[in-house]
Amino acid sequence: MIKVTLNNDILKKISAIDNNRYSLSRTSIPPSVINKLRKNSKKKSSFASNKIEGNPLTEKQSDEAIDSDAHRHFMKPEQEIRNYYMALNLLEKKVKENAAFSKELILEVQALVEKGASKEKTGLRGEMPPGVLFAVYDSETGIPDYIPPEYSDIPPLLDELVRYVNTTDDHPLIIAAVVHYQLVTIHPFEDGNGRTARLLSGFILDKYGYGFNGIGSLEEYFAYDPDEYYNSLQMDLPTLYYSGRDNPPHPEIWIDYFLRMVELYSSKVCSLSLQTNHDELYAALSYLSMKEKEFLFFLVERHLYEFTPIDVSRMMRVSNKTIINRCAKLSANGFLIPNIVKERIRSYRLSDFTKANEKNILEEKRTF
């Protein structure tokens, strides 16, 4: 089992990622926009993760496979892309259900990754025929790059990993890195080990609040330089699992790489979110008339986070009908949320989008 000692470089990277996480928490993007960004991010992750494994599809072909009619026949590369996308959807649901990390979850994810493949590709690998060595072979030389543990050792190794995840007090970023390394290294399946490892380390990040709203693709950073990715996992250790990969002497090589990719990814997500938030705010404001903008400025300036139209109409000395009409327009553009009681709107409250953008809205007032 990989054992991690935190050095200064690792701690600095964790701190930087935590800062990005905090910055993102102060940014509010309308749900409709987030859903669109999430879907696009899952497409990018599906393409990138399979690209690492040698999938020949272009990103455009990958997107088309995901968007195609589910009932048509798919070639193997297309099915692999679709499987990964479905696995991301499954894990998104598992996070919402607060599902635990378990051996059953590992098996469920791998089965989805290998959906449509031959039966022996699904589930834990078994004993090899006499004289046949199970190994990861170099595609050009035919020489083993890696010889995983014996099939009989897989169940206890997975039990150890599950126990670690559910009992450790390690930082969630370290847990995600360990899950990624252990699943690739244990290599419990005939196929789909790398994809399953990337999916489940992402599940850990999401589960502990490091999913960054599901925006962006961490897999893209792994795929940018596959040689660096694999070299960081292998850490110049011997080919045989039992010769050091079970307990690597310098695990910081992999941990540092993993955290560096998460830091780059999270920084990009923050930048994208801030720009998207800025664009969405000014797009939403552009749909408001001068009077409607003045009404929004009035609400924000006076911190009227929840109010009834009649109360505000008295404060502004306009008719209740005028305020109701303006509330409807602000609601339609994401600035207000109606509070409905027995199918009737009783009051309104400022949306999270508005509250997160109070400063920007008031800056807009100064240029108004």
GISULVEN-V75109 format. One record per helix or strand of 2 or more residues. SS is the DSSP state (a for helix, b for strand). FROM is the first residue (numbers start at 1). LEN is the number of residues. Records with the same first field share a line. If there is no record, write none. Layout:
SS: FROM-LEN, FROM-LEN
This chain:
a: 8-18, 31-22, 59-9, 76-21, 103-11, 119-3, 151-17, 172-15, 193-15, 212-3, 218-7, 226-9, 241-3, 245-3, 252-35, 290-12, 309-8, 320-13, 352-5, 358-9
b: 136-2, 144-4, 306-2, 336-6, 344-7
